[in-house]
Amino acid sequence: MRDRFSWYFFSKDDYDAAWDIGILTVDTNVILDLYRYNKSTREALLLALESFKGRFWISHQTAKEFIKNRRVVITDMRNDFERATKPIDDLEKALMTTVGTIRGCRVIPRELSEALEKDVRAASEALRAGIDKESKEVPDFEDADEIVQRLESALDGHIGTEPDSISDDLKEAERRKEQKIPPGYLDDSKDGLGFAGDYLMWKQILAHSKAQNAPIILVTSETKEDWWEKKSGKTLNPRLELLQEAFDETGRKILIYHTDQFLRLHQERIGKKADDAVFEEIREYSLAREPAVSVSQEVDTADNGSNNGRLRISVLRPVRNFTGTGRFKPGLSSSPEVSARLVESPDGAPSARVRSNTGTTYDFNVHVHSNEHDKALPVGEYLLEYEASCGPQSITSADADGTE
């Protein structure tokens, strides 16, 4: 069996070869996350990447996506400090309402409500001061970007060259997406050619492994099922199709790790004591990147003038709002008017408002928002009915070819 499925079975020698002489590569979010992490987590991961200098390499696709998204991530990171202060303001407003209610109860001594107000205000001010301190200590990445400087040194020119053409690769990415062949087929909602990003990176990694005749360690921040085998919500192992394809294409085995798994193993191999706080922060970012919803569509009527049916949206973690995307098959003759209403939701869910929109002839979005500021939409299934119509200007296929 081991001879027949050698791409699946890993020996200690296989692991040692990958870690000792293999090539380390990462996806884009692994290095973009360096801007998102706090100082200790950022430093731990940078040191691990730097330890592979001479064997650390990234694909052209990864480098291209890093350049495209770097400033966006830096801006979002800065905005996080501003967003963090709003809940403090909300807490103080809620406090004053609570204090007023308690003071209205004449049997309650006034000093109790005053003590409550004093303690919460002191806690709020301490939290604001802490956020302000952290904000000032974050490096000015636009002025002097230590992350880019250290990555350039660690990579030392080991970045994949740009392909002459990717037209055939895009066709293959489209085929794999339609047939749900990993990786990346769950990226259908990404803008432009984003749906093909994972496949382009994957192909370039395999080509480099083959050219160098070396095993690969791939570190990814991805958590979706187009990268990982999952059962009952638990991640088991990388998709077997990926392991087999890598071996068939290169003759070498590939190790695929989540960022926290890679860092933990690296620290174990160098004999460094693991820092659980670092791993927890990485896992939190990975969890936040997981899809909040999964969507299935049930169509009642569909032609080139209208489409009616239902979206069943499973919310996988509590959220304030979520969006579900539906498809028009066949495509409509023009961009339609779309309406939707929520007909079923989990027990205990707050009231919600629904908004729908589209600007295309092939898909539409339904947005659901909690009406209660302090209450999230709980985990569970939400059923929405939708109607889409192009109006009287639409034509049927019978009209188009002159039949009756």
C-alpha positions in Angstrom: 0.0 0.0 0.0 2.8 2.4 0.8 4.3 1.8 -2.6 1.0 2.4 -4.4 0.1 5.5 -2.3 3.5 6.9 -1.4 2.2 10.5 -1.8 0.0 9.8 1.3 2.3 8.1 3.7 5.1 10.2 5.3 8.0 8.8 7.1 10.4 10.6 9.6 12.9 10.8 6.7 10.3 12.6 4.6 9.6 15.2 7.3 13.3 15.7 8.0 14.1 16.1 4.3 11.4 18.8 3.9 12.5 20.7 7.0 16.3 20.3 6.5 16.7 20.7 2.8 13.3 21.5 1.4 11.9 24.8 0.1 9.7 26.9 2.4 6.9 28.9 0.7 3.9 30.7 2.0 0.6 32.2 0.6 -0.1 35.9 0.5 -2.1 36.2 3.8 0.7 34.6 5.8 2.9 37.6 5.1 0.1 40.1 5.1 -0.9 38.9 8.5 2.5 40.2 9.8 0.9 43.6 9.7 -2.1 42.4 11.6 -0.4 40.6 14.5 0.9 42.2 17.6 4.7 42.7 18.1 5.5 39.3 19.7 3.5 37.3 17.2 5.0 39.2 14.3 8.5 38.7 15.6 8.0 35.0 16.2 6.8 34.4 12.7 9.5 36.6 11.0 12.2 34.7 12.9 10.8 31.4 11.7 10.7 32.6 8.0 14.2 34.1 8.3 15.6 30.8 9.6 15.0 29.3 6.1 17.0 32.0 4.3 18.4 30.4 1.1 15.5 28.0 1.0 12.7 30.6 1.5 10.9 31.3 -1.8 7.5 32.7 -2.8 5.7 32.5 -6.1 5.2 35.4 -8.4 1.4 35.2 -7.7 2.1 35.5 -3.9 4.4 38.5 -4.4 1.9 40.2 -6.7 -1.0 39.8 -4.3 1.2 41.1 -1.4 2.0 44.3 -3.3 -1.6 44.7 -4.4 -3.0 44.4 -0.8 -0.2 45.7 1.4 -1.4 49.3 1.8 -5.1 48.1 2.2 -4.1 45.9 5.2 -2.0 48.6 6.7 -4.9 51.1 6.5 -7.3 48.5 8.0 -4.9 47.8 10.8 -4.8 51.5 11.6 -8.6 51.8 11.4 -8.9 49.0 13.9 -7.7 51.3 16.7 -10.4 53.8 15.8 -13.0 51.0 15.6 -11.9 49.7 19.0 -12.9 52.9 20.8 -16.5 53.0 19.6 -17.7 50.1 21.8 -16.3 52.1 24.8 -18.4 55.0 23.9 -21.4 52.7 23.5 -20.7 51.2 26.9 -20.7 54.6 28.6 -24.0 55.6 27.0 -25.5 52.4 28.2 -24.1 53.0 31.6 -25.8 56.4 31.9 -29.1 54.8 31.1 -28.5 52.1 33.7 -27.4 54.6 36.3 -30.5 56.7 35.6 -32.7 53.7 36.1 -31.0 52.8 39.4 -31.3 56.4 40.7 -35.0 56.3 39.8 -35.4 53.5 42.4 -35.5 55.7 45.6 -34.9 52.7 47.9 -31.4 52.3 46.4 -28.8 54.6 48.1 -27.4 57.1 45.6 -23.9 56.2 46.5 -24.3 52.8 44.9 -25.1 54.2 41.5 -22.4 56.8 41.8 -19.8 54.1 42.6 -20.9 52.1 39.6 -20.6 55.1 37.3 -17.2 55.9 38.8 -15.8 52.4 38.3 -17.0 52.0 34.8 -15.8 55.4 33.7 -12.4 54.6 35.2 -12.2 51.3 33.4 -13.2 52.9 30.1 -10.5 55.6 30.5 -7.9 52.9 31.2 -9.0 51.0 28.2 -8.8 54.1 26.0 -5.4 54.9 27.3 -4.2 51.3 26.6 -5.5 51.5 23.0 -3.9 54.8 22.5 -0.6 53.5 23.8 -0.7 50.4 21.5 -1.6 52.7 18.5 1.5 54.9 19.1 3.8 51.9 19.4 2.8 50.4 16.1 5.6 51.0 13.5 4.9 53.5 10.8 5.0 51.0 8.0 4.7 53.7 5.3 7.8 55.5 6.5 10.1 52.6 7.2 8.6 49.1 6.7 10.7 46.6 8.7 8.5 43.8 7.5 9.3 44.4 3.8 13.0 45.0 4.7 13.2 41.7 6.6 11.3 39.7 4.0 13.5 41.1 1.2 16.6 39.9 3.2 15.1 36.5 4.0 14.0 35.9 0.4 17.3 37.3 -1.0 15.8 37.4 -4.5 14.0 34.1 -4.3 10.8 35.2 -5.9 9.2 33.4 -8.8 9.3 35.0 -12.2 6.2 36.3 -13.9 4.7 33.8 -16.4 4.7 34.9 -20.1 1.0 34.2 -20.3 -1.7 33.0 -17.9 -4.6 32.7 -20.4 -4.5 28.9 -20.4 -4.0 28.9 -16.6 -7.2 31.0 -16.2 -9.1 28.5 -18.3 -7.9 25.7 -16.2 -8.7 27.6 -13.0 -12.3 28.1 -14.3 -12.6 24.4 -15.2 -11.3 23.4 -11.7 -13.7 25.8 -10.1 -16.7 24.4 -11.9 -15.7 20.8 -11.1 -14.7 21.7 -7.5 -11.1 20.6 -7.8 -8.8 22.1 -5.1 -7.4 24.5 -4.4 -9.4 27.8 -4.6 -12.7 26.7 -6.0 -14.5 28.3 -3.0 -13.0 31.8 -4.0 -15.8 32.3 -6.6 -17.0 35.5 -4.9 -13.6 37.3 -5.2 -13.4 40.2 -7.5 -12.0 40.0 -11.0 -9.5 37.2 -11.5 -9.3 36.6 -7.7 -11.1 33.2 -8.1 -7.9 32.0 -9.8 -5.3 33.2 -7.3 -4.9 30.0 -5.3 -4.6 27.9 -8.4 -2.0 30.2 -10.0 0.0 30.1 -6.8 -0.3 26.4 -6.6 0.8 25.8 -10.2 3.8 28.0 -9.7 4.8 26.3 -6.5 4.7 22.8 -8.2 6.7 24.1 -11.2 9.4 25.4 -8.8 9.5 22.2 -6.8 9.9 20.2 -10.0 12.6 22.6 -11.4 14.6 22.5 -8.1 13.9 18.7 -7.5 13.2 19.6 -3.9 10.3 18.9 -1.4 8.1 21.8 -0.4 6.8 23.1 2.9 3.7 25.3 2.1 2.4 27.4 4.9 -1.1 28.8 4.3 -3.6 30.9 6.3 -6.4 29.2 4.4 -9.0 27.3 6.5 -11.6 26.5 3.8 -12.5 23.1 2.5 -10.9 23.7 -0.8 -7.6 23.2 1.0 -8.5 21.0 4.0 -10.4 17.8 4.7 -12.9 18.4 7.4 -15.3 16.3 9.4 -17.8 17.6 11.9 -16.1 20.9 11.9 -12.7 19.5 12.7 -9.8 19.9 10.3 -8.2 16.5 9.6 -5.5 17.0 6.9 -4.7 18.7 3.7 -7.0 17.8 0.7 -5.7 14.4 -0.6 -6.1 15.7 -4.1 -3.4 18.3 -3.4 -1.0 15.8 -1.9 -1.4 13.5 -4.9 -1.2 16.2 -7.5 2.0 17.6 -6.0 3.7 14.2 -6.0 2.5 13.3 -9.5 3.7 16.6 -10.9 7.0 16.9 -9.1 8.0 13.4 -7.9 8.3 15.0 -4.4 6.1 15.1 -1.4 4.6 18.3 -0.1 3.9 19.3 3.5 1.0 21.8 4.0 0.6 23.5 7.3 -1.6 26.2 8.9 0.5 29.2 10.1 0.2 28.3 13.8 0.9 24.6 13.1 4.1 25.5 11.2 5.3 27.9 13.8 4.7 25.4 16.6 6.6 22.7 14.8 9.4 25.1 14.0 9.8 26.1 17.6 9.8 22.5 18.7 12.5 21.6 16.2 14.8 24.4 17.4 14.0 23.6 21.0 12.3 26.8 21.8 9.5 27.0 24.4 6.2 27.5 22.7 4.2 30.7 23.4 0.5 29.8 23.5 -0.5 33.4 23.3 1.2 33.6 19.9 -0.6 30.6 18.6 -3.9 31.8 19.9 -3.6 35.1 18.1 -2.8 33.3 14.8 -5.8 31.0 15.3 -8.1 33.9 16.0 -7.2 35.6 12.7 -7.6 32.3 10.9 -11.0 31.8 12.4 -12.1 35.3 11.5 -11.1 34.6 7.9 -13.4 31.5 7.7 -16.7 32.1 5.8 -19.4 33.2 8.2 -22.1 31.6 6.0 -22.8 28.9 3.5 -25.6 29.3 0.9 -27.8 26.9 -1.0 -30.3 28.0 -3.6 -33.7 26.5 -4.6 -35.2 27.8 -7.8 -38.9 27.7 -8.6 -39.0 29.5 -11.9 -36.2 30.6 -14.2 -36.1 32.0 -17.7 -34.3 35.0 -19.2 -36.9 37.4 -17.8 -37.3 36.3 -14.2 -36.0 34.1 -11.5 -37.9 33.2 -8.3 -36.9 30.9 -5.4 -35.3 30.7 -2.0 -31.9 31.0 -0.4 -31.1 28.8 2.6 -28.2 30.5 4.4 -26.5 28.7 7.2 -24.8 31.1 9.6 -21.7 29.4 11.0 -20.8 31.9 13.8 -22.8 34.8 15.4 -22.6 37.9 13.3 -24.2 41.3 13.2 -25.0 41.0 9.5 -24.4 38.6 6.6 -24.7 38.4 2.8 -25.8 35.5 0.7 -25.3 35.3 -3.1 -27.6 33.6 -5.6 -27.2 32.8 -9.2 -29.4 33.3 -12.3 -29.3 30.3 -14.6 -30.0 30.9 -17.3 -28.7 34.4 -17.3 -31.3 37.2 -17.5 -31.7 39.5 -20.5 -30.9 42.6 -18.5 -30.0 43.6 -14.9 -33.2 42.9 -12.9 -35.1 44.3 -10.0 -34.6 42.0 -7.0 -36.6 41.8 -3.8 -36.3 39.4 -0.9 -37.9 38.7 2.5 -36.9 36.6 5.5 -39.4 33.9 6.2 -37.6 31.7 8.7 -34.8 32.2 11.2 -33.4 30.4 14.3 -35.2 30.6 17.6 -34.1 33.6 19.6 -32.9 35.6 16.6 -33.5 39.3 16.7 -35.7 41.0 14.2 -33.8 41.7 11.0 -33.9 44.0 8.0 -33.3 42.6 4.5 -31.8 44.4 1.5 -31.2 42.9 -2.0 -29.3 44.2 -5.0 -27.6 43.3 -8.2 -25.8 45.0 -11.1 -25.4 41.9 -13.3 -27.5 39.5 -15.3 -26.0 36.4 -13.6 -26.1 36.9 -9.8 -27.5 38.9 -6.9 -26.9 39.5 -3.2 -29.2 39.5 -0.2 -28.0 41.4 2.9 -29.5 40.6 6.3 -28.8 43.0 9.3 -29.8 42.6 12.9 -32.2 45.4 14.0 -31.0 45.2 17.6 -27.7 47.0 18.1 -26.5 44.8 20.9 -27.7 41.5 19.6 -26.1 39.4 16.9 -27.7 37.0 14.5 -27.2 33.6 16.0 -25.9 30.4 14.4 -28.5 28.5 12.4 -30.4 28.4 9.2 -32.1 31.5 7.6 -34.6 31.0 4.8 -35.2 33.9 2.4 -37.6 34.1 -0.5 -36.5 36.2 -3.5 -38.0 37.4 -6.7 -36.1 38.9 -9.7 -37.6 40.3 -12.8 -36.4 42.3 -15.8 -39.8 43.8 -16.3 -41.7 44.2 -19.6 -38.6 44.9 -21.6 -37.4 41.2 -21.2 -37.9 38.8 -24.1 -38.4 35.1 -24.0 -36.4 32.6 -26.1 -39.6 32.0 -28.1 -39.8 35.7 -29.0 -36.1 35.8 -29.9 -36.3 33.1 -32.6 -39.8 34.1 -33.9 -41.7 31.0 -32.7 -45.0 31.0 -30.9 
